[in-house]
Every structure is written in C-alpha cells, then in structure tokens.
Amino acid sequence: MSGPRSTRVWISANSATVLRWSPAFTVRHRIDSTVPGRHRSTGSAPTQKHPAGEGHHDEHMRTFFAQVAHVLPVDDELLLVGNGEVIEQFAELVRADDESHGRRRRIEVEKGGSLTERQPLARIRVFAGSLAGRQLPR
C-alpha cells in the first residue's frame, strides 16, 4: 500500500475506538473495556488512603491499554484523542513502547470528548494531510 497511513484512537476508561485511514481504505474498530468504575467519595472522612479495589482498577486499565496498543499499526502516524488522565496515560505507554523498539513516528495527543460519526474521519484525514472529501450538492 502506498500513501500516508494514519490511525486515530479515541480512548476512555470505558472503551476505545480505533480508526485507521489511508487513501485506499478506512477501518473502524471498537474495543470495550472491562475496567471497573471508580467509586466517588460521599463526603465522609476517608478511612483509607486508596479506595478498596484501586489496585484492581489499575490492573484492569493496564490490560485494557495493552489490548488497544496491540491493534495499533506500528508504522502509522497516531492521533490519540480523549479526555481526562486516560489519554495521557495511554500516550505515555505508546511512546515508551515506540522508544523501546526504536520506532520513530508522529504521535499527537488531543483532548476532547465524543464526536459525531463523521467527525473522526474528517479529523484523521486532516491529520494525515489529505483534504476532506466533499460531495457536490445535488
């Protein structure tokens, strides 16, 4: 395959959507997470420094990150999108893996929430340097 290839990952603790784009094809893949939700404080004084099950949560998150990282093409440029600390943690993992394997590629991180179905495709095309496809009005 010739031409630019880019992959966009939108990730949260609940799921990840991987969108791989090239001039020849587009592939969308969703990965659901098994990460348990974090429990929020009810306002009472904490009895422990870390909530019960916090280590369990972190282990699930590491497993989820590994699942998502496993489906990423090693030669594509990456646009990582999400909100909160999840996107930063995932970007750190991907960059560390690239560095340990001697890979050099463009990796950008954008903070943002959910988009409509067409917006991710338009954004990855711009990221890849390709003009978004436009249809003439009928």
N, C-alpha and C positions, 0 to 999 in steps of 0.2 A: 504494500500500500504506500502511496506517495502522498505528500502534502502534510499540513500540520495536523497533529492529533492532540486533543486536549480532553481532560477529564475534570468534571465539576462534581464535588461531593458536598451535599448539604447534610449536616450531621447534628443530631441532638442526642440526649440520653435515651430517647425512645426509638429512634430509627435513623437510618442513613439512606439517602437517595444518591446513587452514582449515575452520572450522565456522561457517557463517552461520546465525543463528537469528532468527526473528520469530514472532509468534503464528500466522502463516499458513503458514510453511514452514521447513524445515531443509535446508541444503545442505552436504554434506561434500566436500572436495576435497583430494587429496594431491599434493604436488609433491616429486619425488625430486631430490636434489642430485647434481651431478657433481663436488663438491668432493673433491679427493684427501685421504686421511687424512694426519695429521701423523705424522712419524716420531719416535719416542721415543728418548731417549739410552740407550745401552747401558752407561753408566757411565764410559766413557773420556773423557779430556780433550777438550773441543771444539776443533776446528781453525778454525771459523768462528763469527762472532757469530750469524748466522742460518743455519739448515739450508738445504741446497740445495733449490730449488723453493719456498721460503717465499713469495716474491712471486707465484708461480704459484698457490699455495693461496689467497692473499688475493684475487687477481683472480677466481678461481672463486667465492669466498664473496661478493664484491660482485655478481657476476652472479646467483647464487642468491637473494640478498636482493632484487635488483631484480625477479626473477620472482615472488617471493612478494608483494612490495609491490604489484605490478601487478594482482593479483587481489583486493586488498582494496577493498571499497566505501568511497568517500570520505566517506559520511555516516553510517556505522555507528560505534557506540562499539566500542572494541577492548580485548580481554583477551589479552595476549601472555604465553605460558607457555613455559618451557623451563628448562634448567639450564646452568650454566657461563656463559661470556662471550658465547656466541652470542645469547642472548635480549637481553642488554644492548645489544649492538651493533645488533641489528635494531630494538629500541625507539628507539634514538638516531636511526637512519635514518628511521623512520616519523615521529617527532616533528619532525625537521628538515624533512622534506618537507611536513608539515602547516603548519609555520610559514612556509615559503617560499611556500605557496599561500594563506595567510590562513585556514586551516581551524582550527576550534576544536571539539574533541570529547574525550570522556573516553578516556584510554588508561591502562590499568593493566598492570603487569608482575608476574607471579607466578613464583617459582622452583619448579620441580617436575619430576618425572620422568614417565614414561609412565603413562597411566591405562587402565582398562578401557574398553571401547567405549561404555558408557552414562555413565560419569562425566563426560566432557567436555560432553555435552548437559545434564546436571543442573547443572554448574558455570556454563555460559553462561546458562542460564535464571535462576539466582540473580543473576548479574552484571547481567542485563537487568532485574531487579526483578520477574520473574514467578515464581510459585510452581511448583516442580517438579511435573510431572504424576504423579499417584498413581493406581494402579488398586486397586479394592476386591478383597479376597481372594475367591476363588471357593469 
